[in-house]
Amino acid sequence: MTETRTPTRAAVGPLLRRAVVTEAAMWRSLYLWARRRPLPLGPGDEPFGYLGVVKPILGIFIALSAVEIPIFDLIVTNVVPWRPARWIVLGLGIWGLLWMVGLWASMTIHPHIVADTGLRVRNSSGIDIWIPWSDVAALRKRHRSLPSSRSIQVEQEGTRQILHISVGSQTSIDVVLRRPTTFDLPRGRSVPMDELRLYADDPDGLLRSARGTPAPETDRRTTAAPVHAL
């Protein structure tokens, strides 16, 4: 019995830790966003957001959640005789609404950063990758549609490994690396990657702001080959 439970604990433990870290980060982002403090930028840093592609659908979910709270409260109050059920449903509804607002906040206060010495690639509070310009061989604008909605996906093109940091199943900038590079991801260190692809609402502005990189190539819209979500 002990032998069968041990692997389960080993698998569940990291999942619970990630869930706790994600939850804490979401509430922290909501707090910082509500305070309306300026983004902590260094000299020469320029932020570039990526919320735009999912802003409409996320806004709809937030609005629907706000409408559902009083509706469910009315239904549970008049249908369920157990009084604590009303407060449980009400609490879950408010928590869900604040969680989605926190996701909006997290994506807003953690933008990509173009700095004098490199590019900081982020996605909400869970992904934060630093790439020095000395490691970048080329920076290109290229819109791609991915088959999965996961924010972290890996694709293999021949012998090359490509990391997608997507938003709304899309990327818009290709960062070609000079050498295979590993990155810290929520589930651990990645395999060596030859290229990183990310989404930015204003890829042209990001490319103009990039310093010390080759001139960007022209825009090409493609649908990516099958990729593996992490």
C-alpha positions as CSV (number, residue, x, y, z in Angstrom):
1,M,0.0,0.0,0.0
2,T,2.8,2.4,0.9
3,E,4.6,1.7,-2.4
4,T,1.4,2.7,-4.4
5,R,0.8,5.9,-2.4
6,T,4.4,7.2,-2.6
7,P,4.4,8.0,-6.4
8,T,1.0,9.7,-6.0
9,R,2.3,12.0,-3.3
10,A,5.4,12.7,-5.4
11,A,3.1,13.8,-8.3
12,V,0.5,15.7,-6.3
13,G,3.0,17.6,-4.2
14,P,4.5,19.7,-7.0
15,L,1.0,20.3,-8.4
16,L,-0.2,21.7,-5.1
17,R,2.8,23.9,-4.7
18,R,2.4,25.3,-8.2
19,A,-1.3,25.9,-7.4
20,V,-0.5,27.8,-4.2
21,V,2.2,29.9,-5.9
22,T,-0.1,30.7,-8.8
23,E,-3.0,31.7,-6.4
24,A,-0.7,33.9,-4.3
25,A,0.7,35.6,-7.4
26,M,-2.8,36.3,-8.7
27,W,-3.8,38.0,-5.5
28,R,-0.6,40.0,-5.4
29,S,-1.1,41.1,-9.0
30,L,-4.6,42.2,-8.2
31,Y,-3.4,44.2,-5.2
32,L,-0.6,45.9,-7.2
33,W,-2.9,46.6,-10.2
34,A,-5.6,48.1,-7.9
35,R,-3.0,50.5,-6.4
36,R,-2.3,51.9,-9.9
37,R,1.4,52.2,-9.3
38,P,3.7,52.8,-12.3
39,L,5.5,49.8,-13.6
40,P,9.0,49.3,-12.1
41,L,11.1,50.0,-15.1
42,G,14.8,50.7,-15.3
43,P,16.5,53.4,-17.4
44,G,15.9,52.8,-21.1
45,D,13.3,50.0,-20.5
46,E,10.2,49.9,-22.7
47,P,7.2,47.8,-21.8
48,F,5.1,45.9,-24.5
49,G,1.8,44.4,-23.6
50,Y,0.2,41.2,-24.8
51,L,-3.3,41.4,-23.2
52,G,-5.0,42.8,-26.3
53,V,-5.6,39.5,-28.1
54,V,-7.5,38.0,-25.2
55,K,-9.0,41.2,-23.7
56,P,-12.4,40.9,-25.4
57,I,-13.0,37.3,-24.3
58,L,-11.6,37.8,-20.8
59,G,-13.8,40.9,-20.5
60,I,-16.8,38.9,-21.5
61,F,-16.0,36.2,-18.9
62,I,-15.6,38.9,-16.2
63,A,-18.9,40.5,-17.1
64,L,-20.8,37.2,-17.1
65,S,-19.3,36.2,-13.8
66,A,-20.4,39.5,-12.3
67,V,-24.0,38.9,-13.6
68,E,-24.1,35.3,-12.4
69,I,-23.3,36.1,-8.8
70,P,-26.7,37.7,-7.9
71,I,-28.6,35.3,-10.1
72,F,-27.2,32.2,-8.4
73,D,-27.6,33.9,-5.1
74,L,-31.3,34.4,-5.8
75,I,-31.7,30.8,-7.0
76,V,-29.9,29.2,-4.1
77,T,-31.7,31.3,-1.5
78,N,-35.1,30.3,-2.8
79,V,-34.4,26.7,-3.8
80,V,-31.9,25.2,-1.3
81,P,-33.2,25.0,2.2
82,W,-29.7,24.7,3.8
83,R,-28.8,28.3,4.6
84,P,-25.0,27.9,4.5
85,A,-25.2,26.9,0.9
86,R,-26.0,30.5,-0.1
87,W,-22.8,31.8,1.5
88,I,-20.7,29.0,0.0
89,V,-22.1,29.7,-3.5
90,L,-21.7,33.4,-3.0
91,G,-18.1,33.0,-1.8
92,L,-17.2,30.8,-4.8
93,G,-18.8,33.3,-7.2
94,I,-16.9,36.3,-5.8
95,W,-13.7,34.3,-5.7
96,G,-14.1,33.3,-9.3
97,L,-14.8,36.9,-10.4
98,L,-11.8,38.3,-8.5
99,W,-9.5,35.5,-9.9
100,M,-10.3,36.5,-13.4
101,V,-9.8,40.2,-12.7
102,G,-6.5,39.1,-11.1
103,L,-5.5,37.3,-14.3
104,W,-6.3,40.5,-16.2
105,A,-4.2,42.4,-13.7
106,S,-1.3,39.9,-13.8
107,M,-1.1,40.2,-17.6
108,T,-1.2,44.0,-17.4
109,I,1.5,44.5,-14.8
110,H,3.9,41.9,-16.2
111,P,4.6,43.1,-19.8
112,H,7.5,42.1,-22.0
113,I,10.4,44.5,-21.5
114,V,12.9,45.7,-24.2
115,A,16.0,46.9,-22.4
116,D,19.4,48.2,-23.5
117,T,21.0,44.8,-22.7
118,G,18.3,42.3,-23.6
119,L,14.7,41.2,-23.9
120,R,12.6,40.1,-21.0
121,V,9.8,37.8,-22.1
122,R,6.9,37.4,-19.7
123,N,3.4,35.9,-19.5
124,S,1.4,36.8,-16.5
125,S,3.4,36.1,-13.3
126,G,4.4,32.5,-14.2
127,I,6.8,33.1,-17.0
128,D,9.8,35.4,-16.8
129,I,12.6,34.8,-19.3
130,W,15.7,37.0,-19.8
131,I,17.5,36.9,-23.2
132,P,20.6,39.1,-23.6
133,W,21.0,40.7,-27.0
134,S,24.4,38.9,-27.3
135,D,22.4,35.6,-27.5
136,V,20.0,36.8,-30.2
137,A,20.9,36.1,-33.8
138,A,17.7,37.5,-35.4
139,L,14.5,39.1,-34.3
140,R,11.6,38.8,-36.8
141,K,7.9,39.8,-36.9
142,R,5.8,36.8,-37.9
143,H,2.2,36.1,-36.9
144,R,1.5,32.4,-36.2
145,S,-1.6,30.5,-35.0
146,L,-1.0,27.5,-32.8
147,P,-3.2,24.4,-32.4
148,S,-3.3,24.6,-28.6
149,S,-4.3,27.4,-26.2
150,R,-1.6,26.6,-23.7
151,S,0.8,29.4,-23.0
152,I,3.9,27.2,-23.1
153,Q,4.3,24.9,-26.2
154,V,7.3,23.2,-27.8
155,E,7.7,22.5,-31.5
156,Q,10.4,20.6,-33.3
157,E,11.4,21.7,-36.8
158,G,13.9,19.1,-38.1
159,T,16.7,19.1,-35.5
160,R,15.7,22.5,-34.1
161,Q,13.7,22.9,-30.8
162,I,11.4,25.9,-30.6
163,L,9.7,27.3,-27.5
164,H,6.4,29.1,-28.0
165,I,5.2,31.6,-25.3
166,S,1.8,32.2,-26.7
167,V,-1.3,34.3,-25.8
168,G,-4.6,33.3,-27.3
169,S,-3.0,30.6,-29.3
170,Q,-0.9,33.1,-31.2
171,T,2.7,34.4,-31.4
172,S,3.9,37.4,-33.4
173,I,7.7,37.6,-32.9
174,D,10.4,35.0,-33.5
175,V,13.6,35.3,-31.5
176,V,16.3,33.2,-33.2
177,L,19.1,32.3,-30.8
178,R,22.8,32.1,-31.6
179,R,23.1,28.8,-29.7
180,P,20.8,26.3,-28.0
181,T,19.7,27.8,-24.7
182,T,17.7,26.4,-21.8
183,F,15.1,28.4,-20.0
184,D,13.5,28.3,-16.5
185,L,9.8,27.4,-16.9
186,P,7.1,26.7,-14.3
187,R,7.6,23.0,-14.5
188,G,11.4,23.2,-14.5
189,R,14.3,23.8,-16.8
190,S,13.6,23.4,-20.5
191,V,15.6,21.4,-23.0
192,P,18.0,23.5,-25.1
193,M,16.0,25.7,-27.5
194,D,17.1,27.1,-30.8
195,E,14.3,29.7,-31.0
196,L,11.7,31.4,-28.9
197,R,8.5,32.7,-30.2
198,L,6.3,35.2,-28.3
199,Y,3.2,37.3,-28.7
200,A,3.2,41.1,-28.4
201,D,0.3,43.4,-29.2
202,D,2.7,45.8,-31.0
203,P,5.4,43.7,-32.6
204,D,6.4,46.6,-34.9
205,G,7.0,48.8,-31.8
206,L,8.9,46.1,-30.0
207,L,11.2,45.5,-33.0
208,R,11.8,49.3,-33.4
209,S,12.8,49.5,-29.7
210,A,15.2,46.5,-29.8
211,R,18.8,47.6,-29.6
212,G,21.8,45.7,-30.9
213,T,19.8,43.2,-33.0
214,P,19.7,42.5,-36.7
215,A,17.1,44.3,-38.8
216,P,13.7,42.5,-38.6
217,E,12.4,40.7,-41.6
218,T,9.1,41.3,-43.2
219,D,5.9,40.1,-41.7
220,R,4.7,36.6,-42.6
221,R,1.5,35.0,-41.4
222,T,1.5,31.3,-41.0
223,T,-0.1,28.4,-39.1
224,A,2.5,26.5,-37.1
225,A,3.2,22.8,-37.4
226,P,1.9,20.5,-34.6
227,V,3.4,21.4,-31.3
228,H,3.6,19.8,-27.8
229,A,2.1,21.7,-24.9
230,L,4.0,21.7,-21.6
